[in-house]
Structures are given as structure tokens and as C-alpha cells.
Amino acid sequence: MSNTAQITVDGNTYDLPLTEGSEQEKAIDIGAFRAQSGVITLDRGFKNTGSCESGITFLDGEKGILRYRGYPIEQLADDSTFLEVAHLLIYGELPGKDVLTNFESDISRHTLVNEDIKKILDGFPSNAHPMGVLSSLITAQTAFYPLSLEPNRSQEENDLSIIRLIAKMPTFAAWAFKKKMGHPVVYPSNKLNYCGNFLQMMFALPSEDYEVDPIVEKALDKLLILHADHEQNCSTSTVRIVGSSQASLWASISAGVNALWGPLHGGANQAVIEMLENIKADGGDTKKWMGKAKDKDDPFRLMGFGHRVYKNFDPRAKIIKKAADDVLDALGVVDPILDVAKGLEEEALSDQYFVDRKLYPNVDFYSGIIYRALGIPTEMFTVMFALGRLPGWIAQWKEMREKGEPIGRPRQVYTGANERDYVSLSKR
Ligand code: CMC
């Protein structure tokens, strides 16, 4: 294969280097193209633009493949733990026993947050969405760790920020929920593992004993693994682009949380449950709602369906669908919206509109049903996604900084007014 591509513009042909990844993905490197030709490439929504070379996650949307650092998601979801996966994503290799034990205990030692965080929390109204609270509390850490603002920190110093962030994220997430409930916050317990600690901070009350249910803990751990990274999606690209200005890890991750919040991205898990509840309350007529989703004059979309890169199936959705059945069975939960979800899926999979557009259930279609069964309220679903995605964001931020990537700065095709003279207010 030739290692160049040719582009002809206005009769002039330019040779552009081709680059190939370790899974034989090919790309035309257009970095120098504008300097040669004066022309830029336009790709709305970056549908066909690689923003970086990355060794973290491999995804083949046509074949439904997802691997973290080469390991298939199916194997990791079945056999590993979330913190093991976090280590794998961030540092590149599966940790040995001692390394993992140290990583886990380092994280346990940093779960507590400064007491002044409670004052910040107090300032929010009780109806604040937990995603807004979460991103604010993450950014607020820059005030408690001002040295983390220094862009050229040693690896050791960055590692400490990473540990602090992974350790404190469940505390922020659970406290955002307690705020919503108007309940006193629960302090972290370093005797519990990562998910167990999060669950007790979410659900323990001063008036009752709380014991972590191992089924719930295991199911949550699996969900976090499934969300842990997904290469250059909207929130991850946001983390990288914010980090490329040498903004701190806290600021970059907080930006990622905000990008994740939207209903077309991580907010879809909340939107799916709200949609399924609406369909059920409306009599459960799935055909009617399918019709709405297909009607171009109706803004309704089937939430939890479709994906920018998966055009066959989302491997995470396959695992989650099975996990939803297992978890509901194990917990003895009967959730009528599971039937609505399965009915919708069945219809969509045989509907020409969805088949033609290659729209399949994505990771968010069934995850909300599991979160519900675990007792996690709807408004917390996207926070759960953020908790899971954290190691991926960190790994991508770290990779970008270690490679010394340039500041992210797309170009544009200007379509506004041509030069015109200012007209003073009195003459307008
Ligand atoms: N319901 C109905 N029609 C849809 C849907 C849907 N969920 N998704 C895409 N389409 C149609 C869309 O109208 C378009 O039709 P046409 O070609 O006739 O104009 C075609 O399919 C292609 O859609 P698109 O919006 O150009 O595709 P995209 O790659 O820009 O968007 C998406 C991907 C995920 C934003 C979109 O499929 C969607 O809005 N899905 C619902 C929201 C959702 O579940 N998001 C979670 C994504 S997975 C979690 C994550 O990683 O963020």
C-alpha cells in the first residue's frame, strides 16, 4: 500500500502522508495541508476526524468490538474489578497483586474531603441537579490543592492528584445525592471497597443500620467497568481539549462531567428511564412511540438507541441487557418498564427505519433499569456514568499531556457578513 494520499484542489495535487494504527486503521494526516494548499477540511461534529493517536481504547463500531489496552470488554466485565480496570487504563498494564493493593489502599486513604466542601454544598438549593453539584465540587478542589494548577508537575505529583480524584469522586457524588434528599452527608469508610464505600455514603442514614448488599456492589462494579472508557467521545474530547490548554486535571475532568451531562451523551440514561416511564404511563403503546421516533416533524427520539460509532451492536449493551436480567432476578425486583424496554427493542430491531440507519440499543438503554433496581434515583444516573468514565478521562488527559500534544484549536469556514463600516447608534 502506498503511504501517501493525493488530494487535488484547483488543479494542484498534494501528497499527504497516510498513517496506520496497530489495528490497521488508516488515516490521512492533514496537519500540513493548509500550509501547502490554503485549504482546510470541514467535518461537522468530527464524524470522520481523528483528533489524536491513542494507545488506550480500541473500538470497532462495525464489528462491535471494544477493548481497553487490548483486553476485550467482555473479559474485563466478567473477571476484573473497577479499580483494576482504572489502573489498566491509566497506567497501561494490568496491575500485579501488590501494585493493585497499594493502588486500592492509596485510594482508600484519600476519600475524605475538606470539611469546607460541606459549606459549598450548603450553598446549593436542594433541587440542584447532582451533575451540576458534582462538576462544581470537582472544580472547587483547585482551591484546596492550589499546587495542582501548576502545569509542569512531576509524575509523582500528578499521580497524587489522580489518586485524590478517584478517591474523592464517590464522596462528591454521594454528597450531591444527600444534598438533593436533604439528608446529612455520610463520611467515607475506608474499611469498605470502592463501590461498597460509595453505596454506604449514598444510602446509610443515622437512624438505621446499613449493610452493603454484595449483589448490588458487584453489579455496580460491573457497570462502572463498562463505562470506564470509550475513546474520543464528546466528554473525553472535552477533557483532552480543556487539558490541552494546560488547565489542571480537576478543571479538565469537571469540564468532562459537564459535557457528559447532555441527553445525547451520558444524560441519555436518565432520558431513557423518563421515556420508558412516559410510554408506560401512556398505556404502553410502543408502536405509537416508534412512530413518533420516525416522524421527522416530531423532535422525539428513541433514547438509548443509536450511536455515533456502533453500527452493528454496542458490545456494552449486550452485557448490560444480560446483567439487567440477572440483577433483577437476584434482587427479586420486578420492574414493568423492563418489559416496555424489551418490547421497544424487539420492534426497533425489525423496523426498516432503524435497520436502515443501523440504530441499535446503546449502553444507556438498559443501564438505567439496573440502576433503578439498585435503588439509585433517576437524577443520579448520569453521575453514575461520570463515576465510571473517570479513569478513562484521566487516562486520556495523562496520555495527552505526556505526549506534549499541542493546544486543541479547530478551524472554521466563516459564513458571516463581509467587512462593513460601523454605524453609530444615533444613525441606526
Ligand atoms: N431515534 C430516532 N432516530 C434516530 C435516533 C434515535 N435514537 N438516532 C439517530 N436517528 C436517526 C436520525 O434522525 C438520522 O436520520 P436521517 O438520516 O433520516 O436524518 C439518522 O438516524 C442518523 O442520526 P444522527 O443524529 O445523524 O447520528 P449521530 O451519529 O450524529 O448521533 C446519537 C448519534 C447517539 C447522538 C443519536 O443516535 C441519538 O440521538 N440517540 C439517542 C440519544 C442516546 O441514546 N445517546 C446515548 C449515546 S451512547 C452513550 C454515550 O456514549 O454517550
Boltz pocket constraint, residues with backbone or C-beta under 6 A from the ligand:
constraints:
  - pocket:
      binder: B
      contacts: [[A, 45], [A, 230], [A, 233], [A, 263], [A, 264], [A, 265], [A, 266], [A, 268], [A, 293], [A, 294], [A, 300], [A, 301], [A, 302], [A, 303], [A, 304], [A, 305], [A, 306], [A, 307], [A, 308], [A, 309], [A, 357], [A, 359], [A, 362], [A, 363], [A, 364]]
      max_distance: 6.0
